[in-house]
Amino acid sequence: MVRTFIVLGAAALACFGLSPCQAEPFAYSSDEGSGTVSIIDTATDQVVGTMDAGKKPRGAAASLDGRTLYVSDQPNNRLILLDIHKREMVGSVPLGESPEGVSISTDGRWVVAAVEEGNDVVFVDTATNQKAFAVTVRGKNPEHAEFTPDGRLVFVSAEEGSAVDVIDFQTRQEIAQIPVGARPRGIGFSPDSRFAYVAAENANTVYVIDTHSFAILREIPAGARSNGILVAPGGRDIYVSNGAAASVSVIDTTNWQTVATIPVGQRPWNMGLTPDGKKLYVACGRSNAISVIDTVKRTHLGDIPVGRLPWGVVVR
């Protein structure tokens, strides 16, 4: 009986007056070509609804209570707030020209957005849903801005700068710039905040950075056009999406070796992971689909059709 209720997904929840955040984790795909966010029930791997999300949604982050989705609407230069229960936009925050990656601090207090044209990183206070401050970085065209798990630093990938900028959150200033390979994109961290992992797309390399000394400790070969980064719970595995290779690499941090390469759809980009770490959802832009990976067996389970040109996935 319990399993049947879960499989019914969003339809069953509506009948019982429950919100999606009370069921199985849901995955949210920002489909930039359709101007929508697709809602995926991770129990069934089916799309159970969509939300209008501006003209070109890209980066996204979910509030810790699972009620609000923060999405960058790139052409409209804003962060939009989507009520997940109502499935509608309930607010917006001006960001600056061409916002891209969006993330949220571990404590859920701060949403941070990388704004390309102004070379800015904008911090939004989720207590007020207002812009609190911005930090201009030296790197050109920031694409992702990510808090370390301990909330001490924000790492920013400068897409056209071949460098990673580091912001001290307490002082609200850039304190370091770390040269890496050409076109850095995705950023991830070890759970203890000791290491940062940065994928450089044109270098086909993942860089391991010490978050205290800012030294590059390792350069790990990845697949062609490596871009997305996601770290498994516990920190042992790092997942890297390889855009030109249509694959996801798995790097084992115990030996810093690639231990698996899993085929997925075309142009894999940003990814989301279920809280238990057992399923990885990969936005495959040119396939108009989300590829699903069984992380235990390291196999491709299948593809979920979504809107056009999915840019990334958030699981909450």
VOBA-1610 file (N, C-alpha, C; in pm, whole numbers, padded with zeros to 5 digits, always signed):
BEGIN
Met+00083-00120+00000Met+00000+00000+00000Met+00086+00125+00000Val+00192+00126+00080Val+00279+00243+00085Val+00344+00267-00049Arg+00391+00159-00113Arg+00456+00173-00242Arg+00360+00227-00347Thr+00236+00181-00343Thr+00139+00229-00440Thr+00117+00378-00427Phe+00110+00427-00306Phe+00090+00570-00282Phe+00206+00651-00339Ile+00328+00602-00319Ile+00444+00674-00368Ile+00446+00677-00520Val+00413+00568-00585Val+00418+00562-00730Val+00319+00658-00794Leu+00206+00684-00727Leu+00109+00777-00784Leu+00163+00917-00798Gly+00268+00949-00722Gly+00337+01077-00736Gly+00247+01196-00712Ala+00259+01296-00799Ala+00193+01424-00777Ala+00041+01412-00778Ala-00014+01322-00860Ala-00159+01308-00866Ala-00216+01263-00732Ala-00149+01167-00671Ala-00195+01119-00541Ala-00182+01228-00436Leu-00076+01305-00443Leu-00056+01412-00345Leu-00168+01513-00352Ala-00212+01546-00473Ala-00319+01644-00487Ala-00447+01594-00423Cys-00471+01463-00437Cys-00593+01407-00378Cys-00591+01413-00227Phe-00474+01400-00168Phe-00463+01399-00023Phe-00428+01536+00033Gly-00420+01636-00056Gly-00392+01772-00010Gly-00251+01793+00038Leu-00156+01715-00014Leu-00018+01725+00027Leu+00062+01797-00080Ser+00173+01857-00041Ser+00260+01926-00136Ser+00369+01831-00182Pro+00431+01857-00298Pro+00536+01769-00349Pro+00651+01750-00253Cys+00679+01851-00168Cys+00795+01838-00082Cys+00774+01734+00027Gln+00652+01680+00040Gln+00625+01580+00143Gln+00635+01438+00089Ala+00667+01422-00040Ala+00673+01290-00100Ala+00817+01253-00131Glu+00831+01164-00230Glu+00964+01129-00278Glu+01035+01257-00324Pro+01168+01259-00327Pro+01235+01378-00382Pro+01188+01404-00525Phe+01174+01530-00559Phe+01141+01570-00694Phe+01263+01634-00758Ala+01278+01611-00888Ala+01384+01674-00965Ala+01323+01783-01050Tyr+01394+01894-01063Tyr+01346+02009-01138Tyr+01447+02042-01247Ser+01401+02032-01371Ser+01487+02057-01487Ser+01457+02195-01544Ser+01559+02282-01550Ser+01542+02414-01610Ser+01564+02401-01760Asp+01457+02418-01837Asp+01459+02395-01982Asp+01465+02530-02052Glu+01587+02573-02086Glu+01605+02710-02133Glu+01540+02735-02268Gly+01526+02632-02350Gly+01465+02651-02481Gly+01314+02660-02477Ser+01254+02615-02368Ser+01108+02615-02355Ser+01057+02720-02258Gly+01147+02778-02179Gly+01103+02873-02078Gly+01024+02808-01966Thr+01057+02684-01936Thr+00983+02610-01834Thr+01078+02536-01741Val+01021+02493-01629Val+01086+02397-01540Val+01001+02271-01540Ser+01062+02159-01576Ser+00993+02030-01572Ser+01007+01968-01434Ile+00897+01912-01382Ile+00895+01851-01250Ile+00895+01699-01268Ile+00996+01634-01210Ile+01013+01489-01226Ile+00996+01421-01091Asp+00908+01324-01084Asp+00894+01241-00964Asp+01004+01136-00968Thr+01097+01140-00873Thr+01211+01047-00878Thr+01172+00905-00839Ala+01051+00885-00789Ala+01005+00748-00761Ala+00970+00675-00889Thr+00918+00750-00988Thr+00873+00688-01112Thr+00956+00732-01232Asp+01037+00837-01214Asp+01114+00898-01323Asp+01022+00939-01439Gln+00912+01003-01402Gln+00818+01057-01497Gln+00799+01207-01471Val+00778+01283-01578Val+00744+01424-01563Val+00598+01432-01518Val+00576+01501-01406Val+00441+01511-01350Val+00386+01652-01357Gly+00459+01743-01418Gly+00410+01879-01432Gly+00520+01971-01481Thr+00481+02093-01515Thr+00577+02196-01556Thr+00538+02329-01490Met+00636+02418-01485Met+00613+02554-01437Met+00670+02651-01537Asp+00597+02758-01567Asp+00653+02866-01649Asp+00767+02932-01572Ala+00878+02957-01640Ala+00998+03007-01571Ala+01068+03115-01651Gly+00992+03212-01699Gly+01052+03322-01772Gly+01085+03286-01915Lys+01181+03358-01971Lys+01214+03340-02113Lys+01322+03236-02136Lys+01423+03232-02047Lys+01535+03139-02067Lys+01592+03099-01931Pro+01527+03007-01862Pro+01576+02965-01730Pro+01705+02885-01741Arg+01798+02913-01649Arg+01926+02842-01650Arg+01955+02786-01512Gly+02032+02857-01430Gly+02066+02804-01299Gly+01945+02799-01207Ala+01946+02704-01113Ala+01835+02690-01019Ala+01884+02633-00887Ala+01815+02671-00781Ala+01842+02618-00648Ala+01710+02612-00573Ala+01696+02513-00486Ala+01573+02496-00409Ala+01596+02533-00264Ser+01494+02594-00203Ser+01501+02624-00060Ser+01505+02494+00020Leu+01556+02502+00141Leu+01573+02381+00221Leu+01440+02317+00258Asp+01334+02397+00268Asp+01202+02339+00299Asp+01132+02284+00175Gly+01196+02296+00060Gly+01140+02239-00062Gly+01020+02314-00116Arg+00998+02437-00072Arg+00879+02510-00116Arg+00907+02613-00226Thr+01030+02659-00236Thr+01062+02764-00331Thr+01178+02722-00420Leu+01163+02748-00549Leu+01270+02726-00645Leu+01317+02861-00695Tyr+01448+02886-00684Tyr+01509+03010-00730Tyr+01575+02982-00865Val+01535+03056-00968Val+01580+03028-01105Val+01626+03156-01173Ser+01742+03151-01238Ser+01788+03267-01315Ser+01718+03271-01449Asp+01658+03385-01480Asp+01593+03409-01608Asp+01686+03499-01687Gln+01769+03439-01771Gln+01884+03510-01828Gln+01848+03634-01909Pro+01759+03627-02008Pro+01734+03748-02089Pro+01665+03860-02010Asn+01592+03824-01906Asn+01522+03925-01827Asn+01603+03973-01707Asn+01727+03924-01696Asn+01823+03976-01597Asn+01768+03969-01454Arg+01707+03859-01420Arg+01644+03850-01289Arg+01651+03708-01233Leu+01628+03701-01105Leu+01607+03574-01035Leu+01458+03563-01011Ile+01397+03454-01056Ile+01254+03437-01032Ile+01233+03336-00920Leu+01126+03357-00845Leu+01090+03270-00734Leu+00966+03191-00773Leu+00979+03060-00775Leu+00868+02973-00809Leu+00817+02902-00684Asp+00688+02912-00659Asp+00625+02838-00551Asp+00602+02695-00601Ile+00672+02600-00543Ile+00667+02462-00592Ile+00529+02401-00570His+00463+02436-00460His+00330+02381-00431His+00226+02436-00529Lys+00229+02567-00551Lys+00133+02629-00642Lys+00174+02616-00788Arg+00302+02589-00810Arg+00357+02578-00945Arg+00339+02708-01024Glu+00377+02819-00960Glu+00367+02947-01025Glu+00471+03043-00970Met+00502+03147-01049Met+00597+03247-01005Met+00533+03337-00901Val+00607+03362-00792Val+00554+03444-00684Val+00640+03566-00655Gly+00746+03585-00733Gly+00830+03702-00710Gly+00952+03699-00800Ser+01026+03810-00798Ser+01150+03816-00875Ser+01245+03916-00810Val+01375+03899-00840Val+01479+03985-00785Val+01569+04029-00901Pro+01588+04160-00925Pro+01680+04205-01030Pro+01824+04162-00996Leu+01896+04113-01097Leu+02032+04064-01074Leu+02139+04139-01151Gly+02108+04186-01270Gly+02210+04238-01359Gly+02209+04158-01488Glu+02289+04201-01585Glu+02279+04146-01720Glu+02337+04005-01731Ser+02254+03913-01778Ser+02290+03775-01811Ser+02331+03691-01690Pro+02237+03667-01598Pro+02266+03576-01486Pro+02270+03431-01533Glu+02356+03352-01468Glu+02372+03211-01507Glu+02350+03119-01387Gly+02460+03065-01333Gly+02449+02967-01227Gly+02390+03024-01099Val+02309+02942-01031Val+02247+02978-00905Val+02271+02865-00806Ser+02307+02902-00682Ser+02325+02799-00578Ser+02275+02855-00446Ile+02273+02770-00345Ile+02222+02810-00214Ile+02319+02763-00107Ser+02333+02843-00002Ser+02424+02805+00107Ser+02370+02685+00182Thr+02459+02616+00252Thr+02421+02495+00324Thr+02312+02520+00426Asp+02314+02637+00489Asp+02212+02669+00588Asp+02085+02726+00527Gly+02083+02743+00395Gly+01965+02790+00325Gly+01940+02939+00333Arg+02028+03014+00395Arg+02004+03156+00417Arg+02033+03241+00293Trp+02129+03198+00211Trp+02175+03282+00101Trp+02164+03209-00033Val+02104+03276-00129Val+02109+03232-00268Val+02212+03319-00339Val+02298+03257-00415Val+02404+03330-00484Val+02393+03304-00634Ala+02408+03411-00712Ala+02394+03401-00857Ala+02515+03463-00925Ala+02566+03395-01027Ala+02676+03448-01109Ala+02616+03528-01224Val+02661+03652-01238Val+02608+03743-01340Val+02719+03775-01439Glu+02703+03726-01560Glu+02814+03726-01657Glu+02861+03865-01700Glu+02772+03945-01751Glu+02815+04069-01817Glu+02874+04171-01720Gly+02830+04169-01596Gly+02885+04262-01498Gly+03000+04206-01419Asn+03034+04077-01445Asn+03137+04008-01367Asn+03106+04016-01217Asp+02978+04000-01187Asp+02932+04013-01049Asp+02883+03880-00993Val+02891+03870-00861Val+02825+03762-00788Val+02727+03830-00694Val+02599+03797-00710Val+02493+03863-00634Val+02444+03770-00524Phe+02429+03825-00404Phe+02383+03749-00288Phe+02241+03794-00252Val+02150+03699-00247Val+02010+03726-00214Val+01979+03662-00079Asp+01923+03741+00010Asp+01886+03695+00144Asp+01751+03626+00136Thr+01745+03496+00166Thr+01619+03423+00155Thr+01521+03459+00266Ala+01566+03530+00368Ala+01474+03575+00473Ala+01385+03687+00421Thr+01438+03765+00326Thr+01362+03877+00271Thr+01334+03862+00122Asn+01404+03767+00059Asn+01400+03751-00087Asn+01432+03882-00158Gln+01535+03948-00108Gln+01585+04071-00166Gln+01736+04060-00186Lys+01788+04134-00285Lys+01931+04142-00306Lys+01996+04210-00186Ala+02095+04144-00126Ala+02162+04201-00009Ala+02289+04276-00049Phe+02369+04216-00135Phe+02492+04281-00181Phe+02546+04205-00302Ala+02646+04263-00367Ala+02712+04200-00480Ala+02862+04220-00468Val+02937+04126-00522Val+03083+04134-00525Val+03127+04123-00671Thr+03203+04220-00717Thr+03259+04214-00852Thr+03390+04136-00847Val+03401+04036-00935Val+03521+03952-00937Val+03611+03993-01054Arg+03736+03951-01045Arg+03832+03986-01150Arg+03814+03902-01276Gly+03769+03778-01259Gly+03751+03690-01373Gly+03639+03737-01464Lys+03652+03707-01593Lys+03554+03752-01692Lys+03448+03645-01715Asn+03322+03690-01714Asn+03206+03604-01740Asn+03192+03489-01638Pro+03165+03521-01514Pro+03142+03415-01416Pro+03018+03333-01451Glu+03032+03202-01444Glu+02919+03114-01478Glu+02860+03045-01355His+02943+03000-01264His+02895+02935-01142His+02957+03002-01021Ala+02879+03012-00915Ala+02928+03062-00787Ala+02874+02967-00680Glu+02963+02908-00603Glu+02924+02803-00508Glu+02987+02827-00372Phe+02905+02820-00266Phe+02954+02824-00129Phe+03028+02696-00095Thr+03138+02707-00019Thr+03194+02588+00044Thr+03091+02540+00146Pro+03089+02409+00177Pro+02989+02358+00272Pro+02990+02428+00407Asp+03108+02477+00450Asp+03115+02545+00580Asp+03072+02692+00571Gly+03037+02739+00453Gly+02989+02875+00436Gly+03094+02983+00442Arg+03221+02944+00446Arg+03328+03042+00464Arg+03364+03114+00336Leu+03362+03043+00225Leu+03409+03098+00098Leu+03307+03073-00012Val+03319+03152-00118Val+03243+03129-00241Val+03344+03119-00355Phe+03342+03007-00426Phe+03428+02987-00543Phe+03347+03023-00668Val+03412+03093-00760Val+03345+03144-00880Val+03425+03103-01003Ser+03361+03036-01098Ser+03431+02997-01220Ser+03416+03107-01324Ala+03530+03160-01369Ala+03533+03268-01469Ala+03545+03204-01607Glu+03434+03194-01675Glu+03426+03119-01799Glu+03529+03162-01903Glu+03551+03292-01915Glu+03646+03342-02015Glu+03776+03389-01952Gly+03797+03354-01826Gly+03916+03403-01758Gly+04020+03298-01727Ser+03988+03168-01754Ser+04080+03060-01722Ser+04126+03067-01577Ala+04032+03101-01489Ala+04065+03117-01348Ala+03942+03097-01262Val+03968+03071-01134Val+03863+03062-01033Val+03885+03175-00933Asp+03783+03255-00911Asp+03789+03362-00812Asp+03734+03312-00680Val+03791+03360-00569Val+03749+03317-00436Val+03705+03438-00356Ile+03581+03433-00305Ile+03525+03540-00223Ile+03520+03495-00078Asp+03568+03580+00011Asp+03550+03558+00155Asp+03412+03613+00191Phe+03323+03524+00236Phe+03186+03567+00259Phe+03175+03668+00373Gln+03254+03653+00477Gln+03244+03743+00592Gln+03286+03886+00556Thr+03395+03898+00481Thr+03443+04033+00446Thr+03381+04084+00317Arg+03317+03995+00243Arg+03250+04030+00118Arg+03349+04087+00017Gln+03466+04023+00010Gln+03570+04066-00082Gln+03634+03945-00150Glu+03683+03967-00272Glu+03763+03864-00337Glu+03899+03859-00271Ile+03943+03737-00236Ile+04070+03722-00166Ile+04173+03642-00245Ala+04132+03580-00354Ala+04228+03501-00432Ala+04172+03479-00572Gln+04263+03458-00665Gln+04228+03413-00800Gln+04324+03300-00835Ile+04268+03187-00875Ile+04347+03065-00898Ile+04345+03031-01047Pro+04459+03038-01116Pro+04462+03000-01257Pro+04434+02851-01274Val+04347+02819-01369Val+04318+02680-01405Val+04317+02671-01557Gly+04269+02561-01610Gly+04263+02545-01755Gly+04155+02632-01818Ala+04150+02628-01951Ala+04059+02715-02025Ala+03914+02677-02003Arg+03832+02778-01983Arg+03687+02769-01971Arg+03642+02686-01849Pro+03675+02731-01730Pro+03626+02661-01610Pro+03475+02677-01597Arg+03412+02572-01550Arg+03265+02574-01537Arg+03222+02520-01400Gly+03188+02390-01394Gly+03131+02335-01273Gly+03226+02334-01154Ile+03168+02350-01033Ile+03245+02353-00908Ile+03178+02262-00807Gly+03259+02184-00736Gly+03209+02102-00625Gly+03310+02102-00512Phe+03270+02046-00398Phe+03356+02047-00280Phe+03349+01914-00206Ser+03458+01883-00136Ser+03453+01772-00042Ser+03362+01812+00074Pro+03295+01717+00140Pro+03201+01752+00247Pro+03263+01832+00360Asp+03394+01815+00385Asp+03461+01887+00493Asp+03514+02024+00449Ser+03484+02062+00325Ser+03526+02191+00267Ser+03676+02201+00242Arg+03749+02093+00255Arg+03894+02098+00238Arg+03936+02113+00093Phe+03863+02049+00002Phe+03901+02050-00138Phe+03789+02108-00224Ala+03830+02184-00324Ala+03738+02228-00429Ala+03773+02152-00556Tyr+03670+02119-00634Tyr+03688+02050-00761Tyr+03630+02136-00871Val+03708+02166-00972Val+03666+02255-01081Val+03690+02186-01214Ala+03586+02180-01296Ala+03599+02123-01431Ala+03628+02235-01530Ala+03735+02219-01607Ala+03769+02316-01713Ala+03733+02253-01847Glu+03638+02314-01915Glu+03579+02253-02034Glu+03677+02236-02149Asn+03753+02338-02179Asn+03844+02330-02293Asn+03974+02258-02260Ala+04000+02236-02132Ala+04119+02162-02092Ala+04089+02014-02068Asn+03960+01977-02067Asn+03920+01839-02041Asn+03982+01786-01911Thr+03978+01871-01809Thr+04050+01842-01685Thr+03968+01886-01564Val+03980+01808-01455Val+03926+01848-01326Val+04043+01887-01236Tyr+04034+02006-01178Tyr+04139+02057-01090Tyr+04097+02039-00945Val+04189+01986-00864Val+04166+01970-00720Val+04242+02082-00650Ile+04170+02166-00576Ile+04226+02286-00516Ile+04215+02279-00364Asp+04323+02312-00295Asp+04321+02323-00149Asp+04251+02455-00114Thr+04144+02448-00034Thr+04066+02568-00006Thr+04129+02657+00101His+04241+02615+00158His+04312+02700+00254His+04432+02771+00189Ser+04512+02694+00117Ser+04630+02754+00052Ser+04601+02802-00090Phe+04488+02755-00148Phe+04449+02785-00285Phe+04548+02729-00387Ala+04624+02630-00345Ala+04716+02562-00437Ala+04641+02453-00514Ile+04681+02432-00638Ile+04628+02320-00716Ile+04704+02195-00678Leu+04632+02096-00626Leu+04694+01975-00576Leu+04703+01866-00683Arg+04601+01863-00770Arg+04599+01759-00873Arg+04528+01811-00997Glu+04565+01752-01111Glu+04496+01776-01236Glu+04455+01639-01290Ile+04325+01613-01294Ile+04274+01480-01329Ile+04213+01486-01469Pro+04262+01407-01563Pro+04203+01405-01696Pro+04056+01363-01689Ala+03972+01433-01764Ala+03831+01399-01772Ala+03795+01377-01918Gly+03666+01363-01948Gly+03623+01343-02085Gly+03623+01472-02164Ala+03591+01461-02292Ala+03591+01578-02381Ala+03485+01679-02339Arg+03528+01804-02323Arg+03442+01916-02284Arg+03378+01892-02147Ser+03461+01860-02051Ser+03411+01839-01914Ser+03358+01971-01859Asn+03241+01965-01797Asn+03183+02091-01750Asn+03110+02081-01617Gly+03015+01991-01600Gly+02941+01983-01474Gly+03017+01903-01369Ile+03000+01942-01242Ile+03062+01872-01130Ile+02957+01849-01023Leu+02956+01728-00966Leu+02871+01699-00851Leu+02942+01597-00764Val+02937+01617-00634Val+03007+01530-00539Val+02904+01446-00465Ala+02930+01316-00456Ala+02838+01224-00389Ala+02838+01248-00238Pro+02728+01216-00170Pro+02727+01221-00024Pro+02841+01137+00032Gly+02912+01189+00129Gly+03029+01119+00182Gly+03157+01160+00113Gly+03145+01210-00011Gly+03260+01268-00079Gly+03351+01174-00153Arg+03320+01045-00156Arg+03414+00954-00222Arg+03414+00970-00374Asp+03296+00983-00434Asp+03287+00990-00580Asp+03259+01132-00625Ile+03323+01170-00735Ile+03296+01296-00804Ile+03240+01261-00942Tyr+03127+01322-00976Tyr+03066+01300-01107Tyr+03097+01420-01196Val+03142+01390-01318Val+03181+01495-01413Val+03108+01471-01545Ser+03031+01570-01590Ser+02963+01555-01719Ser+03056+01601-01830Asn+03062+01521-01935Asn+03151+01547-02048Asn+03067+01580-02171Gly+03059+01711-02203Gly+02965+01758-02303Gly+02983+01700-02441Ala+03107+01691-02489Ala+03131+01642-02625Ala+03136+01489-02630Ala+03157+01426-02517Ala+03169+01280-02514Ala+03037+01210-02483Ala+02934+01287-02448Ala+02804+01230-02412Ala+02820+01125-02303Ser+02891+01164-02197Ser+02918+01069-02090Ser+02933+01142-01957Val+02931+01062-01850Val+02962+01111-01716Val+03078+01026-01662Ser+03182+01094-01618Ser+03296+01025-01556Ser+03275+01017-01405Val+03323+00909-01347Val+03321+00893-01201Val+03465+00889-01153Ile+03502+00986-01069Ile+03637+00992-01013Ile+03632+00949-00868Asp+03716+00853-00832Asp+03726+00803-00694Asp+03831+00887-00621Thr+03789+00955-00514Thr+03881+01045-00444Thr+03979+00970-00354Thr+03963+00839-00337Thr+04062+00765-00258Thr+04191+00744-00335Asn+04181+00746-00468Asn+04303+00729-00549Asn+04312+00831-00663Trp+04210+00920-00671Trp+04206+01024-00773Trp+04211+00968-00915Gln+04145+00856-00933Gln+04139+00793-01064Gln+03996+00790-01116Thr+03981+00796-01249Thr+03850+00776-01310Thr+03821+00626-01309Val+03714+00588-01240Val+03684+00446-01221Val+03567+00399-01306Ala+03496+00492-01369Ala+03385+00454-01458Ala+03355+00569-01552Thr+03308+00533-01671Thr+03257+00630-01767Thr+03123+00579-01816Ile+03019+00658-01795Ile+02882+00613-01819Ile+02822+00693-01934Pro+02776+00627-02040Pro+02715+00700-02152Pro+02581+00760-02113Val+02554+00881-02162Val+02425+00947-02138Val+02382+01014-02267Gly+02285+01105-02260Gly+02237+01175-02378Gly+02338+01275-02431Gln+02296+01348-02534Gln+02385+01442-02601Gln+02396+01574-02524Arg+02517+01625-02517Arg+02552+01751-02451Arg+02508+01750-02304Pro+02561+01654-02226Pro+02534+01657-02082Pro+02595+01781-02018Trp+02521+01838-01923Trp+02563+01965-01865Trp+02557+01954-01713Asn+02467+02027-01651Asn+02461+02029-01505Asn+02372+01917-01452Met+02396+01878-01326Met+02339+01754-01273Met+02277+01773-01136Gly+02193+01677-01098Gly+02134+01672-00965Gly+02140+01531-00911Leu+02145+01518-00779Leu+02162+01389-00714Leu+02056+01373-00606Thr+01995+01254-00597Thr+01899+01230-00489Thr+01972+01234-00354Pro+01902+01268-00247Pro+01968+01281-00117Pro+02041+01155-00071Asp+01992+01037-00111Asp+02060+00914-00072Asp+02178+00882-00163Gly+02198+00963-00267Gly+02311+00945-00357Gly+02297+00832-00456Lys+02179+00771-00466Lys+02166+00650-00549Lys+02128+00677-00694Lys+02076+00796-00722Lys+02038+00828-00860Lys+02088+00967-00897Leu+02152+00973-01014Leu+02205+01097-01067Leu+02122+01137-01188Tyr+02081+01264-01191Tyr+02002+01317-01301Tyr+02088+01417-01379Val+02099+01395-01510Val+02192+01471-01593Val+02114+01543-01703Ala+02125+01677-01707Ala+02060+01754-01812Ala+02137+01736-01942Cys+02070+01685-02044Cys+02132+01659-02175Cys+02065+01751-02277Gly+02126+01866-02300Gly+02062+01972-02376Gly+02020+01934-02516Arg+02107+01869-02589Arg+02076+01839-02729Arg+01985+01718-02744Ser+01963+01646-02638Ser+01868+01534-02640Ser+01731+01575-02589Asn+01720+01698-02537Asn+01595+01744-02476Asn+01545+01643-02372Ala+01639+01597-02292Ala+01607+01490-02197Ala+01697+01497-02075Ile+01652+01431-01970Ile+01733+01411-01850Ile+01772+01264-01845Ser+01902+01238-01848Ser+01950+01100-01833Ser+01958+01065-01685Val+01920+00941-01654Val+01919+00894-01515Val+02024+00784-01500Ile+02108+00800-01398Ile+02216+00705-01372Ile+02195+00638-01237Asp+02208+00506-01234Asp+02215+00431-01109Asp+02359+00440-01061Thr+02382+00516-00953Thr+02519+00540-00909Thr+02580+00421-00837Val+02497+00328-00791Val+02550+00208-00725Val+02605+00112-00830Lys+02525+00086-00934Lys+02567-00004-01041Lys+02648+00070-01149Arg+02645+00204-01143Arg+02713+00287-01242Arg+02667+00255-01383Thr+02534+00256-01398Thr+02473+00227-01528Thr+02371+00335-01563His+02349+00351-01691His+02250+00445-01744His+02114+00376-01743Leu+02021+00429-01663Leu+01890+00367-01650Leu+01796+00405-01764Gly+01813+00523-01820Gly+01724+00569-01926Gly+01717+00719-01930Asp+01631+00770-02020Asp+01618+00913-02042Asp+01473+00957-02020Ile+01457+01075-01963Ile+01325+01133-01939Ile+01307+01253-02031Pro+01213+01248-02126Pro+01190+01364-02212Pro+01140+01483-02130Val+01201+01600-02154Val+01158+01723-02085Val+01144+01831-02191Gly+01146+01957-02150Gly+01139+02067-02245Gly+01267+02078-02327Arg+01272+02179-02411Arg+01387+02196-02500Arg+01508+02252-02426Leu+01622+02195-02457Leu+01752+02242-02410Leu+01761+02251-02258Pro+01744+02140-02188Pro+01762+02145-02042Pro+01905+02185-02006Trp+01916+02280-01912Trp+02046+02337-01872Trp+02100+02272-01746Gly+02011+02235-01655Gly+02055+02178-01528Gly+01940+02114-01454Val+01974+02047-01343Val+01875+01975-01263Val+01901+02004-01115Val+01792+02027-01042Val+01797+02039-00897Val+01709+01929-00839Val+01757+01860-00738Val+01676+01758-00670Val+01654+01803-00527Arg+01527+01804-00484Arg+01496+01844-00348Arg+01379+01760-00299
//
